[in-house]
Amino acid sequence: MNPTRTNSRSSRSRRTGGSAFGSTAAPVRAGRFGSSAPSRSGAPSRSGGYGRRPAAVQGEFALPKTITPSLPPVEAFGELDMPRELLAALTAQGVSVPFPIQGATLPNSLVGRDVLGRGRTGSGKTLAFGLALLARTAGQRAEPRRPIALVLVPTRELAQQVTDALTPYARAVRLRLATVVGGMPIGRQAGALRGGAEVVVATPGRLKDLIDRGDCRLDQVAITVLDEADQMADMGFMPQVTALLDQVRPEGQRMLFSATLDRNVDLLVRRYLTDPVVHSVDPSQGAVTTMEHHLLHVHGADKHRVTTEIAAREGRVIMFLDTKHAVDRLTQDLLDSGVRAAGLHGGKSQPQRTRTLAQFKTGHVTVLVATNVAARGIHVDNLDLVVNVDPPTDHKDYLHRGGRTARAGESGSVVTLVTANQRRGLTRLMATAGIVPRTTQVRSGEEALHRITGARTPSGVPVVITAPAAEQRKRGPVSRGRRSTASAARRARSQSAGA
C-alpha cells in the first residue's frame, strides 16, 4: 500500500508563533515520604525521567471539524483492507475483536487520513495506530539511516511497551523496528539505524541526538505518530517535537493519539494535522466503569503504617510518590518490614528499570514504588490496585496513574491517601477529573482498611530482592565459561612464552 497522500499538503502552515504552553509551578507538599524542596526546574531529562513539573494548562480545546466525511467503524478486523499476514498475526496473538478506538480509526488511517484519537489508557490505542502504520509501510525497504515511519513517545517505558506490542506484527510483514531512547547505549541504536529500520519508536531527546550525529534523517518518513502528545507537552518536549515534525515529509500522514486532549496539544493539531478524522472514544474526564476510586483520610502520624500495611497485602500494587528520594526511602522501609518492594524512577538506569519491571510483572517483586515515570507506558496484567501515597497535583496525572489498573475490561481500585491539609485540593482535583470517589476515614489495623485494600500486618522480617533463580542459573554458566576461557587463554600464552 502506498503511504503517499493523495491530497496536497503544500498549504500546510508552518507558523512558529509564541508558546501556547505557559504554566505556573505546582505547590510543594511535605510529607512522610515526600520532599519539602521543589525540583530544580521541573524539567524532564532526555531519558524521560522527571521530577515535579509545572501544572498543565487546563481545559479542552475546540476539536477541529472534519471536512471530508470519515469512513464508518468496523466490528471485525477481517473487514479492513490489511495484509493477510497482519490478519494472521492478530489471530495468532489471540486478538479477535477490535477495541472501539481501533474499529473507529483504522478504516480511515488505513487509507492515509490524518487521525486525532482520544481513548483512555488501556483502550487499545497502540494497535489502533500501529496496525495502520505497519500495513501502509509493508513491502517497503528503508535506506540506511532513513526510516519510513516514526512513533514519538514521551518516556522510555512507553517506547518499550509500544515496541513490544508491535514487534510480532512487524515481524509478520517483515518490517524492521528500532527503539531509540535515552539511558541506553547510543552506539547500538545508531547501528540499528545504519543497518536500516523501516519503523522507529523514539523519545524526542535521543532521536534529536542521533540526527545531530548524522545517524538518522527523517526526510523519508511518510507516517508519523504522536503517542501521548499531551505528556510530551507537559514535560517540556514541545520544541523538540515540533523541530522533528518539521523534518518529516510534509505530505505524509500524521496520527495523534492520547488519553487526554487539552490545550497543550492544540498547537500540534492546528499546525500538523490536515482535515483529521476525529475520534473521541472516551471522554478526557470521567472514570472507567470497572474502576473504583477511594479517598482514604489518614492522620499524618499514621500514614507510614497505613502505607506499609497496604503494601503487605496479597497480590501486586503500584504505589506512587512525588520524588525519587521519597521512592528510595519508602522502598527501603518496605524491604526492612518484610515487603518485596522495588523502586522505579528517572534516576535509575535503563537496565535497572527494565529488570525491576520484569520482576514486578512476574511477581518476584510485589510492590512497585514509583514516581510519575510509571504513570504511562506500563502494562501489567491483573493489577487490581494503585495507591497514591502522595496525591497528584494534576487531574491528568491522577487518571494516568489510575490507568495502570482496570485495563482492557479488567476491574481495579485506585486508592489515594489524604491528610487533613490535602482534602480541599483533592476535592477540586476529583471534580476536574469527573470522578466521585468513596471517602473513608481509616487507621492502621482497622477492618475498613483491610476491606478496601487487602491491607495486613507485614512480617517484620527484612527481605533482599535478588535476581530470580532462573536468571541466576542463566547467567552463572555463561560467566564462569567466559572466565574459564580467558584463564585458559592466559595459561596458553604463558606456556608458549615459557617454551
Secondary structure, 3 states (H helix, E strand, C coil): CCCCCCCCCCCCCCCCCCCCCCCCCCCCCCCCCCCCCCCCCCCCCCCCCCCCCCCCCCCECCCCCCCCCCCCCCCCHHHCCCCHHHHHHHHHCCCCCCCHHHHHHHHHHCCCCCEEEECCCCCCHHHHHHHHHHHHHCCCCCECCECCEEEECCCHHHHHHHHHHHHHHHHHCCCCEEEECCCCCHHHHHHHHHHCCCEEEECHHHHHHHHHCCCCCCCCCCEEEEECHHHHHHCCCHHHHHHHHCCCCCCCEEEEEECCCEHHHHHHHHHHCCCCEEEECCCCCCCCCCEEEEEEECCHHHHHHHHHHHHCCCCCEEEECCCHHHHHHHHHHHHHHCCCEEEECCCCCHHHHHHHHHHHHHCCCCEEEECHHHCCCCCCCCCCEEEECCCCCCHHHHHHHHCCCCCCCCCEEEEEEECHHHHHHHHHHHHHHCCCCEEEECCCCCHHHHHHHCCCCCCCCCCCCCCCHHHHHHHHHHHHHHHHHHHHHHHHHHHHHHC
